[in-house]
């Protein structure tokens, strides 16, 4: 028998983070209302107006895929039925660092070639079918409602968007036992808290001034370097700061170009191709040079990663939580946002299963714990670029030096490559790259630490091989 924590929970924002929050809230509340300004159900698998960056390539990391499968059994099978390419991360998604490809290796982790609208549609369809869940669409979120002593958030003020059932109506208060802010990087929680007499949460920022530009292409391509594989990913590095993702999706090919510190990939076809030609992987330029463009390119600017440290506040109102990008916005190049949102949903579920309303202080502490590793990895990587503004520590500098050696070793050593992919996929913690056995391989090569074989011992003297178990 399910123990209900309360009657009504409200989620602000119907994007992936909000939908996942609604999924776990539905286990503990009789009713869950998801409020969003967009036409959610009518958008189908098309990009939503409020999520302009959804036209760009999005990667679902393995940790996120496992959580989605846990929350929605058979989720990847649903994607396969739609023709979404799925393969092994180590053999069908090829990462390049400074022009060198990571060694191919079976990882047992899935690379899912689905774009953002397809993923969001699949999650939204599952969530909307849950008993007690209502998607309240085309509704503006105006502000919060607090108790007389302002110690608890008791509701949210909303207003229908223009054109919904005629002329816009007046404001309405939607009352709830618990409200979860999943409105993303545009979250107004810091301002709302100030209005009720609370302090703003401390912030950490890394200013990288990223721009990414995406163009879609019609298949088949005149020159196809992917074949049955899913993606080529020449990753930007301080030595080669221009990066890209070239991917095969269910109904198209897509190329996202990235530039940092004000380097802006153009949207016009000639400029887009000229920028592509500067990548360290010539095959990508050859693939798109004569390919048919599916439509105009789209560009999005991302000035800084921002982490709101709500766990450091001394006071926070009851009945209110913050999740997903509203709590921490990551550089999208590292594909961490959707997966960290999924990890946050699991934290929320763990607190709900304690049988009482989640306490903000405890929830934010646990959310910070699962956010630390991805934040530290992405922030450190960005701070490896001269001119990127943010707090650099000795640990950051030393970590970046070591990661460069890991990437170089991974080009020739499948064991190192697999360990690196597991870390960036958030399956293993970054500390796993510091295991003595792996460090020996990074610094001294695959044979480091092995006993020297003597003639007649049964080992081949003609060469060595690496076995990935």
Secondary structure by P-SEA (a helix, b strand, c coil): cccccccbbbbccccaaaaaaaaaaaacccbbbbbbcccccccccccccccccccccccccaaaaaaaaaaccaaaaaaaaaccccccccccbbbbcccccccccccccccccccaaaaaaaaaaaaaacccccccccccccccccccccccccbbbbbbccccccccccbbbbbccbbbbccccccaaaaaaaaacccccbbbbbbcbbbbbbbbbcccccccccccccbbbbcccccccccbbbbbcccbbbbbbbbcccccccccaaaaaaaaaacccccccccccccccccbbbbbbbcbbbbbccccccccccccccccccccccccccccaaaaaaaaaaaaaaaaaccccccaaaaaaaaaaaaaaaaaaaaaaaaccccccccccaaaaaaaaaaaaaaaaaaccaaaaaaaaaaaaccccccccccaaaaaaaccccccccccccccccccccbbbbbcc
